[in-house]
Amino acid sequence: METYEELECMQDAPVIVADHNGLICSINRCFAETFNWKEEQLVGNLLTDIMPAKYRDSHSMGISRFLTTESRTLPEHALNLDVLCGDGTPLKSSHTIVAGKKDGKWRFAGKIVPLAKDGQ
């Protein structure tokens, strides 16, 4: 599994980075092109903006638990979840999520790769 530092600077796969408050810090060009978002639409907004409503509460509880315990509860393998594209349509994608500290604060990077139509 990639590290936070590796994902943060990755350019050949769609990557999004959020801070400990759930605010989006950056998206790479590949993320913007793949999911039809512009950087100015996302940076500074909540990470939950790219999540279907059904995932938002679980996400918020998971982040709170992690920040309290600093213990990972996500599986080590990628998760297949929907992500919202810029036009609001969901797209089934493989999510690899890692955490790392930057300037003493937790940050989260996600490599989010669309899945083929058959889910593979």
N, C-alpha and C positions, 0 to 999 in steps of 0.2 A: 504494500500500500504506500502511496506517495505521502510525503510529509507536507505539513502546512506550507513550508518555505518553497517546496517544489511546485505545489499547486498555485501558490500566489503569483509566481512568475511564468507559469505555463502559457504558451501561446497557441499550441496545436490542438487544443481541446477546449470546449466551452467551460469557463471558470467564473464563479461569482464569489466575492469575499464580503463577509459581514462582520460587524464588531459585536462586542458583548451585549449591546443593547438591541441587537437585531437589525441595526441599520446597515444598509448596503454601502460598502466602502468603495468597491470597484467591480467592474465586469470587464472581461477581456473582449477583444474584437470578435473572436470566434463565438463567444456567448451572444453578443449583440446580433451577429449575422444569423446564427442558428435559430434563435428564438424571436427574432424580429423586434428587438428592443433597442432603444437609443440610450447611451450612457446617462444623459441628462434626465431621462424618464425614471431611472432606478436609483442612481447614487444619491444617498441621503434619505432615501425612503426605506420603509420596512421590508425585510426579506419576505415576510408573509404576502407581500403584493404579488409575488410570482407563484404563490401556492393556491390551489383550489381550497375553498372554505373548509372542506372536510378534513384537511391536514393541519389547519392553523392552531387549534387548541393543543393537539398532541405535540406539535413543534414547540409551542411556547412552554409547555410543561417540561419537555425534554431539555430545553436550553436552561430553564430555571434549575432543574435538578443538577445538570452538569456544572453550572456556575456555583452551586451550593456545595457539591461534593467533589468537584474536579475529577470525577470518575466517569469514564465513558460507558454508556449503556447501549450505544448503537453497535450492531454487528460489524465485524471487520470487513465483511464483503459489501459490495455495492447494493443499494436498495433500488428497486424499480418502483418509481412514483411518477405521478403526473407533475408537470410544471406548466404554468400558464405562459403562453406566447404573448407577444405584444398586442395581438388582436383579441386576446382573451380566450383563445382556444387552448384546451389542455393537450399536452403532448407527453406520452409515456416515455420516460427517460431513466437511465441508470445514474444514480447519485452516489458518488464517493465523497464522503464528508470527513474533514479532518480539522482539528483544532490546534492552535499554537498561540503562544504569547508574543505580543509585540508591544514594546514600551510598558511591560508589566500588566497589560490587559489582554484577556482572551479575545481571539479572532477566529473565525471559522471560514474555511474555504471549501467550496463544493465544485467538483468536476461533474458536470451534468451533460450526459451524452444521450441523444435520442436513440430509442430502440427501433429496430426494424419492425415492420408491420406485424410480424409473427411473434413479437416480444423478445427476440433474441438479440 
